[in-house]
Amino acid sequence: MLRVVYEASQDLEPGRIAEIHESRGRATIKLRPGTRAAEYVPPLNAALKRFVDECGWFQIWRGQIISAASPGSPLTVQYERDPRVSRKQGVHIRSGKALFASTSALI
């Protein structure tokens, strides 16, 4: 089981908006406080792509092993803004073959 924790952190290199750290069973995603979703979504998705490309994560989908290197449908993790997600709900997570998506209300 993997626990993913998002945290606002001033502890980022100058100019960096998003950063990801992994330890056993945990991924910590740090975002610069005060940054709006429109600003952090592109760098967060770039960091997620680098992170998945470098790690050994895989998905077993109907008996098929899918990784970031799978031809045709590489494993992808992405963050999206979605106006259909209510502020009260905050975040909605969905998955499918080779995709894990976290969507949030427009902030």
C-alpha positions as CSV (number, residue, x, y, z in Angstrom):
1,M,0.0,0.0,0.0
2,L,1.3,3.4,-0.9
3,R,0.4,6.5,1.1
4,V,0.5,9.8,-0.8
5,V,0.8,13.0,1.3
6,Y,0.5,16.5,-0.1
7,E,2.0,19.3,1.9
8,A,2.6,23.0,1.6
9,S,6.3,23.6,2.2
10,Q,8.6,26.6,2.1
11,D,11.4,24.1,2.0
12,L,11.7,24.1,-1.8
13,E,14.6,25.3,-4.0
14,P,14.1,28.8,-5.3
15,G,11.9,28.9,-8.4
16,R,10.6,25.4,-7.7
17,I,6.8,25.0,-7.2
18,A,6.5,21.2,-6.7
19,E,8.8,18.4,-5.5
20,I,8.3,14.7,-4.8
21,H,10.1,12.5,-2.3
22,E,9.6,8.8,-2.0
23,S,10.3,6.5,1.0
24,R,9.1,3.0,1.7
25,G,5.3,3.0,1.3
26,R,5.0,6.8,1.1
27,A,5.3,9.5,-1.5
28,T,5.4,13.1,-0.2
29,I,4.4,15.8,-2.7
30,K,5.5,19.3,-1.6
31,L,3.9,22.4,-3.1
32,R,4.9,26.0,-2.6
33,P,2.3,27.7,-0.3
34,G,0.2,30.4,-1.9
35,T,0.5,28.9,-5.4
36,R,-2.7,28.6,-7.3
37,A,-3.7,25.4,-9.1
38,A,-3.2,27.0,-12.5
39,E,0.4,27.7,-11.5
40,Y,1.3,24.4,-9.8
41,V,-0.5,21.8,-12.1
42,P,2.0,21.9,-15.0
43,P,5.2,21.7,-12.8
44,L,3.5,19.1,-10.6
45,N,2.6,16.9,-13.6
46,A,6.2,17.3,-15.0
47,A,7.6,16.2,-11.6
48,L,5.1,13.3,-11.5
49,K,6.3,12.2,-15.0
50,R,10.0,12.3,-14.0
51,F,9.1,10.5,-10.7
52,V,7.2,7.6,-12.5
53,D,9.9,7.4,-15.2
54,E,12.6,6.9,-12.6
55,C,10.9,4.6,-10.1
56,G,10.0,0.9,-10.4
57,W,6.3,1.3,-10.1
58,F,4.0,-0.9,-12.2
59,Q,0.3,-1.8,-12.5
60,I,-1.2,-5.2,-13.1
61,W,-4.2,-4.6,-15.3
62,R,-6.2,-7.7,-16.2
63,G,-3.0,-9.8,-16.0
64,Q,-0.9,-7.4,-18.0
65,I,2.1,-5.7,-16.3
66,I,2.2,-2.0,-17.2
67,S,5.1,0.3,-16.3
68,A,6.3,3.8,-17.5
69,A,8.3,2.0,-20.2
70,S,5.3,0.0,-21.6
71,P,4.9,0.7,-25.3
72,G,1.5,2.0,-26.4
73,S,0.1,2.7,-22.9
74,P,2.8,3.7,-20.4
75,L,1.9,4.1,-16.8
76,T,0.9,7.7,-16.2
77,V,0.1,9.6,-13.0
78,Q,-1.3,13.1,-13.4
79,Y,-3.1,15.9,-11.5
80,E,-5.9,17.8,-13.2
81,R,-8.2,20.7,-12.3
82,D,-11.9,19.8,-12.7
83,P,-14.8,22.3,-12.2
84,R,-17.1,19.3,-11.5
85,V,-15.3,18.5,-8.3
86,S,-16.8,20.5,-5.4
87,R,-14.7,22.5,-3.0
88,K,-16.2,20.5,-0.2
89,Q,-15.1,17.2,-1.7
90,G,-11.7,18.7,-2.6
91,V,-10.1,15.8,-4.5
92,H,-11.4,13.0,-6.6
93,I,-9.1,10.1,-7.6
94,R,-9.8,7.8,-10.6
95,S,-7.8,5.0,-12.2
96,G,-7.9,2.9,-15.4
97,K,-5.5,1.0,-17.5
98,A,-2.1,2.8,-17.2
99,L,-3.7,5.9,-15.6
100,F,-4.0,7.3,-12.1
101,A,-5.6,10.7,-12.1
102,S,-6.2,13.0,-9.1
103,T,-8.6,15.9,-9.9
104,S,-9.4,18.8,-7.7
105,A,-11.8,21.7,-7.5
106,L,-10.7,24.8,-9.3
107,I,-8.8,26.9,-6.8
